[in-house]
Every structure is written in structure tokens, then in C-alpha cells.
Amino acid sequence: MVMAMSPSDYLSAFVIAPVFITDVDHLARTVDAPASESGPLFRLMFPRRPGAEFSEQQNDEIIRWHADGIKDAIMDGRTQLRKICHNDGTVVGLAGWVVERGPEAEADSYKSRNAGNEREKEDWLPGVLDVSPWLEVSSVLREERHRVIGHLANVCRITIMSISPDYQRHGLGSMLMRRICEDIDRHDRYGYVLASPAGVKLYSKFGFEAVGQVDTLHGPIISMLRQRTIMPH
């Protein structure tokens, strides 16, 4: 997508709005799934041979997986979700974040939040999902998260940051991050995210610093922490 206007004029055509259950399928199909495809976690979970394409059925299963994740985030009652919409109604971005209140609350909230979801998802998994590596890296990522923020209170943890590939690198990710960091600073919170390599530059711009990483066969996932009351550049 080529901009024929200044960046500020371009961004003025977009607004940040709440996410509703009616948005889920569209967000999964046009934003979250396509934005995730180049990341190490997606490539680990949904492997394919070089040059091969997913079948239509496999793509539908992957989209359903992403839709279930967004739906779970809406239903859990803790996740703040915001979408970016163009003035013409096109939804092009999605962000989600939760607040971890303290060491014990962080551990308990994860267990209670995911217990029901895990039981439901036992009944259905995408056929293309490589289950064993997914479970293994998920466990390691939880350990890394606990290592960094398990002893902290009042942490804003970013769980979703997706921009539709056709709209990337035009400032929309920064637009969402400003909204999140306003919330972080207003409540004097730490910020935390597990970032793909492609996201490191964006998060660094807003004061997040790399504090560790989890290596996978498809590249690292970087653990990033933002100290309290750091303002974006």
C-alpha cells in the first residue's frame, strides 16, 4: 500500500475503537492470522515445507484457531482489546493487553483464565498444528515471563499486537502503542511483552528493553520490559 499523503494525514484517517464479538472472524482472517505468519511462534506451530502452501482447509483451521484466541480474550473479562479502523470501516489492526496485579495474582490468574479454555480446546486442535513443539515452547515462554515479571506488581502485559500486512510500516503499530503506553503511564505500571524479532524496533521506541529471549528453530522470541513512567520518544 503506497501513501500519497503525509504520515499525519494518513493516520488521521484511522481511529482506535473497542473490539466486539462480531469483529472476531474478520480480525482473525484479515489481521491476526496474516500478521502472525512470519513470526517464529507461528512457524513453529504451523510448519510447512519450503515453497509449500497451506490448503484451504488448513487455512480455515488456522483462522479458526486465531478467532478462538480473540474470542477467549473477549470472554475472559481481563483483556483490554482495541482495533484500528479506517474511516471507511476497514479494520486493519488489533492490540490486546492485561494487567498482572502481583506475583501470586499473576500465577493464579493464568491458571483460572486458561483452565476452562484448555479443556475446551482439547476437543479441537487444528490438524496442521504441531502440538508437541507448541506445548514445549509455550511452557518455556511462561517460565520466561515469570522470571521477568513474577516478582513485580502492577504490570501491563501486551498479549496481541497485529497490523494487517497491507497496512504495516505506516505508523499504525505506533498508534496502538501510544494508546497502550498512555494506560501504562496513567496507572504507573510496568510494561511487558514477548516480541517477535520484527516487533523489537516498535517496542524499543516506546521504552521497552530486551531482558532475555527464548530461542526456537525459527528464530528468537524476545522478552522485553518497560520500567515505570518511561515516556515514548
Number of C-alpha atoms within 10 A of each C-alpha: 9 7 9 8 9 9 11 10 11 15 15 11 11 19 16 18 13 11 19 13 11 9 15 19 18 15 25 24 19 19 24 28 22 18 20 19 13 14 18 21 22 17 18 19 19 19 15 12 7 6 5 8 10 14 10 9 12 16 16 14 18 25 22 19 19 21 22 17 17 25 18 16 20 18 12 12 10 15 20 18 20 21 23 24 17 16 11 8 10 12 22 23 27 27 24 22 22 18 20 23 15 16 15 13 13 20 14 11 14 12 11 11 16 13 11 11 14 10 10 11 12 8 7 10 15 19 12 17 19 15 14 10 15 15 12 10 17 13 12 13 19 13 13 19 18 15 12 15 21 18 11 17 17 19 26 25 23 20 17 22 23 25 27 20 17 14 15 15 12 16 15 23 21 16 16 22 20 15 13 22 22 14 13 24 16 10 14 16 24 24 29 26 25 25 24 19 14 12 17 19 12 16 23 16 14 19 20 22 19 18 12 17 17 15 14 14 10 14 16 18 23 22 22 22 24 24 17 16 17 17 15 15 7
